[in-house]
Amino acid sequence: MNLQQALSHSITRNLDRIAFVINGQEYTYKDLAESISGIRKIIQEKISDDEVNIGLIANDDIQTYAAIFAIWFEGKSYVPLDPESPEERNDNIIKQTNIKTIVDSSDVVVYPDYNTISSTMAKGNTDDLEPKQVLDESIAYILFTSGTTGVPKGVPITFSNLIAFCDAFFDFGIQIDENDRCLQMFGLTFDVSVMSFMLPVLKGARVYTIPKDEIKFSYIFELIQDERLSYALMVPSILHYLRPYFDEIDSPYLKYSLFCGEGLPVDVTEEWAQRLPNTKIMNVYGPTESTMLCTGYTYDKDAKKTHNGVVSIGKPWKGVETIIINESNEILETGKKGELCLAGSLLTPGYWMNPEKNEEAFFYTEYNGKKTRFYKTGDLSYIDADGDIMFLGRIDFQAKVQGGYRVELSEVELYAKEGLHKINAVAVAYTNGVGSTEIGLVIESEKFDLTELSEYMKAKMPAYMIPSQIKFMETFPLNVNGKIDRKELTTIF
């Protein structure tokens, strides 16, 4: 049974169960099935067999999720388009993937000049869910990430990648069944959105989404408390905003609390663990190029592994290989810091129509006696004697100041947060007026006297590591996926 067949089987087996809860509205698997069937019929009528990539307006509604399964069951791939993204960016994505048809559930069609499938009124029957036969090597979706040149780069993920991912995820020790209530907090243009709806549907579980106009952390707080969530994958930034409400959280139902996308601070993790003693906390890691997630670490308060106050990202999952390399692509020995590289069955076939970027990001090297293809993550890391990976931040989070001193911004943040006593802070590298690199610190707070913080940092760090400027901001800017927008923070210096 391939992935599409497994999804179809789960949907038809759980027709009377709740599949999605979107903006407080419950939708059964029968509702999902009827919408999938109706959208499939329109696809069959309006799209030729040789048209593979289908645009999808990334709305938060049952029709949009149904469209993903309909596209998959027809053996095609979806390319999500955020209606709130700049028009130029979406036009670039459409052009790169040669999209001719766009599935849209919006009240007013976003791209009227294209062949549009309006999914809102599409209804079929629950007997029409048998997927077409397609090769596992066929592409399931293409997500676009930011490019250094400003041109978004496409990451295609195949059905075989997704099959390997499901195998690795459940091999990690996470169990989900039809009684679970699962959080889906991510926009559909973000890679982990796929696992956040796909895995629960595979098991007949219930998915709770976050409406775009809601404050994410307060809505998540309400879901954990009122809807008895049992599984949640979140970005660590959410914890900082939930922190003032930790004392109010009482949820013995939350079995799994997973974190991804950013370094997971140990201080706030310890407090989260104290409030949720029945919850297994896992720090998971993976770039889009390696099918969402590919390593994991189960937090243990009695034997926790950290570096600069950030929890380890653990060991590679099933089917994944990891190495650390230097600037010459040479594999480094245990304990040496360098760039984390990934190989294995979760790795994308390569960037979409972008040989230049593929040449830059992927390379072959001898590993365990055979020539192996690896992906350069751009993440500074080292592997300890137990095989656990310690995440030190992005390589471009490492600043070179005062003519050659290398500074890990995560270390600056560690000592700044210690001196701030639980107030959140982010260290950034910025270019000053004469073209030199300096370190800035942004504190998420109203202004206060900095004397105590300055003295603390002077006692903990050499002079070249101490931020040359400190700014205040009442609320940090977040990107569409809930991560702190560090790039925007650099603009205030």
Buried (B, 14 or more C-beta within 10 A) or exposed (E): EBBBBBBBBBBBEBBEBBBBBBEEEEBBBBBBBBBBBBBBBBBEEEBEEEBBBBBBBBBBBBBBBBBBBBBBBBBBBBBBBBBEBEEEBBEBBBEBBEBBBBBBBBEEBBBEEBBBBBBBEBEBEBEBBEBEEBEBEBBBBBBBBEBEEEBBBBBBBBBBBBBBBBBBBBEBEBEBEBEBBBBBBBBBBBBBBBBBBBBBBBBBBBBBBBEBEBEBBEBBBEBBBEBEBBBBBBBBBBBBBBBEBBEEBEBEBBBBBBBBBBBBBBBBBBBBBEBBEEBBBBBBBBBBBBBBBBBBBBBEEEEBBBBBBBBBBBBBBBBBBBBBBEEEBEBBEEEEBBBBBBBBBBBBBBBBEBEEBBEEBBBEBEBEEEEBBBBBBBBBBBBEEEEBBBBBBBBEBBBEBEEEEEBBBBBBBBBBBBBBEEBBBBBBBBEEEEEEEBBBBBBBBEEEEBEEBBEBBEEBBEEBBBBBBBBBBEEBBBBBBBBBBBEBBBEBB
